[in-house]
Amino acid sequence: MTRFFDLPSLPFTLAQARARGLSRYDLERLVRQREVRRVLRNVYVRADVPDTIDLRTLAASLVHPLGIISDRFSAWIHGVDVFEYRELEILPDVETVVLRGGSRTRCSGCRGGRRDLVPGDVMEVNGLQVLTPLRTAMDLGCSLSRRNGLAALDGFMRVHGITREQLCAELPRYRRRRGVVQLRELVLLADPRAESPGESWTRLEIIDAGLPAPEPQYWVKHRGRKLYRLDLAYPKSKVCVEYDGREFHDDDELRRARDRKRRTWLRDHGWTVIVVDKDSFTDEALYAWLGELREALRLAA
């Protein structure tokens, strides 16, 4: 029987796994055991292979139809993940576009569209035609929800060094495009210091609640040295909001213990610590933690 270490170190499809003697059941078992990870729909890689942009483009080339890779899949290839938490297990269809007037891609596992593009909007990444980071960021700022649109802009600024000036310079091209009003607003709120989509969502909800914008990635210093870095902080008020990414914490007891230790230290030294997670964005949950934040800032004033 084929074992996981007999599999290639490059991405492979379900069909290629079957050719090596693995059934779908065997492959799903290896995924559950974390010996193999799913990269795209029906595309896998050994769990010991590092996740890189080269790996992602190789994976995409196994399922990529004709067209220019766009939107969330373009972001994924560029190293900016904007898929929703529930989509991480089985990723959605590959998104592609063709020039306006062309025949959009129609095939299983692909969602095709048409778009007005200029040569500078498209680049080649390991043989694949992909929208550039700047074009992808702008498109996602229009098409995604406000939370995910801001997370995309934050991510591209952080990973690719895109500046607010560059984003603003592109705005005239989007005049009258659906979603441009949202895009204009999010460009002014985008911040490269956000290190995860959850931090972006949290910051946006704070701003939407009419509260002052917190400072991302603030270092708490103790006795002249940097001790703890906070996701979102109000240093003068000694109030912070921490986003717990469950996808990273669920099976990491050591990390949870470190979080408890740092939060205990912060509270012992006069900080108010508010913790949110992916379940903190329902109306009821927002009302609760935003109310807690508002009260903490009021008491610190």
HELIX and SHEET records of a PDB file:
HELIX    1   1 PHE A    4  ASP A    6  5                                   3    
HELIX    2   2 LEU A   14  ALA A   19  1                                   6    
HELIX    3   3 ARG A   24  ARG A   32  1                                   9    
HELIX    4   4 ILE A   53  VAL A   63  1                                  11    
HELIX    5   5 ASP A   71  ILE A   77  1                                   7    
HELIX    6   6 TYR A   85  GLU A   87  5                                   3    
HELIX    7   7 PRO A  119  ASP A  121  5                                   3    
HELIX    8   8 PRO A  133  SER A  143  1                                  11    
HELIX    9   9 ARG A  146  HIS A  160  1                                  15    
HELIX   10  10 ARG A  164  GLU A  170  1                                   7    
HELIX   11  11 LEU A  171  TYR A  174  5                                   4    
HELIX   12  12 VAL A  180  LEU A  189  1                                  10    
HELIX   13  13 PRO A  197  ASP A  208  1                                  12    
HELIX   14  14 ARG A  246  HIS A  249  1                                   4    
HELIX   15  15 GLU A  253  ASP A  268  1                                  16    
HELIX   16  16 ASP A  283  ALA A  300  1                                  18    
SHEET    1   A 3 PHE A  12  THR A  13  0                                        
SHEET    2   A 3 VAL A  43  ARG A  46 -1                                        
SHEET    3   A 3 VAL A  36  LEU A  40 -1                                        
SHEET    1   B 3 ILE A  68  ILE A  69  0                                        
SHEET    2   B 3 VAL A  94  LEU A  99 -1                                        
SHEET    3   B 3 CYS A 110  ARG A 115  1                                        
SHEET    1   C 2 VAL A 122  VAL A 125  0                                        
SHEET    2   C 2 LEU A 128  LEU A 131 -1                                        
SHEET    1   D 4 GLU A 215  HIS A 222  0                                        
SHEET    2   D 4 ARG A 225  TYR A 234 -1                                        
SHEET    3   D 4 VAL A 239  ASP A 244 -1                                        
SHEET    4   D 4 THR A 272  ASP A 277  1                                        
END                                                                             
